[in-house]
Amino acid sequence: MTRSVIKNIGKVVTGSIRNPIENWESLLITDGKIDGFNVDLKTTQDVQHVIDASGMTLIPGLYDSHTHPVFGGYSPRLKIMDWIESYLRGGITSMISTGELHLPGRPHDPQGVKALAILASKSYRNERPSGVKVQGGTLILETGLKEKDFEEVASAGVRAVKFIEAINDGEEAIRFSKWAKKNNLKVIIHCGGTSLPDVPTSTAQSIIEVEPDILAHLNGGPTPLSINDIDYLIHNTPWAIDLIRFGNFKLALHIIEAVIKIDALERVILGTDSPTASGMEPLGILHLMTSLASLSNLKPEQAICMATGNTSKVYTLPAGRVEIGAPADLVLLDTPLGGLANSALESMKAGDIPAIGMVMIDGDVRVLRNSLTPPTQRKITIS
């Protein structure tokens, strides 16, 4: 049995957007899972490591809800290696693939898209780049797929499908969505203007017909729907709203304020939509959370929950929350050195991205004294 304790925690952001903050001062980790709060070190047995957070803010490891990996840490689109390791240093412990779209020679026939989804799904389960948990292998929907194809990919571990290609037969598209949901596959749909030459423009009407689970890059990827279509989808559907770093930020703020007004914060998840032609941004989720919290009425802890617990709930994944039994995927945040705020949350509200002091996956420290964010004001010690 392996046990660690994190003590002297300032605040805990739970990942639960309806109860986002707790004042737990310490946390016990047993065999990679969260096992208790406010523990007494004098009576806790078999503790191998004690991590002194020195008053930093503890949050769940961040999700990037919108990525386009291919295999491992290689991106053919940008010809870069080990980009997922850089995202880990930005606090990302889990990410969702919304399609391996940048594979050279990507197939467009039913047999090919099935094979790609299954291969990507299994490869990321077998090998986690730098320990990051990648939900890979989203099935890109193509005309001609049959119900048995959805059963096959689901049985192989694929967890999501995506409408991004033009499905000329509206009834076929509706069948695809029903077959996906029958097999417990999440249905993602491209929202807005074309992002690649073979990707069609969508409208609110075409989206509503297939009843998806996730509205991918509702603020544009990079070109958004009309503001009237966006407002209609916000107010007349229950589906998850995916906001991205590389979209239209003016509309991201509009969407956040609209969601606050209708008290539907749990619908919003945060991603980068990278690596794409827009580039890669290891600190993309930190920047997106900070921008939303500093330029809207969204609270910093709510922004963090959108990038953690909201995403895990939408995709039915175990991480993303600080609660008993959850994987110990955790990040310690602090005021950046030289910043005027007293905590990471205050820094975010002021518009400064917080500094990362530590990143942990399944109880293992993966990043300490981070080199990509500014230095932390406080210092972590491990004994």
Secondary structure, DSSP 4 states (H G I P E B T S, - for coil): --EEEEES-S-EE-S-TTS-EE----EEEETTEEEEES--TTT--S--EEEE-TTPEEEEPEEEEEE---BTTBBTTTTBS-HHHHHHTTTEEEEEES--TTSTT---SHHHHHHHHHHHHHHHHH--GGG-EEE--PEEP-TT--HHHHHHHHHTT--EEEE-S--S-HHHHHHHHHHHHHTT-EEEEE-SS-SSTT-----HHHHHHH--SEEETTT-SSSPPPHHHHHHHHHH---EEEEETTS-HHHHHHHHHHHHHTT-GGGEEEE--BSBTTB--TTHHHHHHHHHHHHSS--HHHHHHHTTHHHHHHTT-S-SS-STTSB--EEEEEPBTT-S-SSHHHHHHHTPPPEEEEEEETTEEEEES-SSSPPBSS--EE-
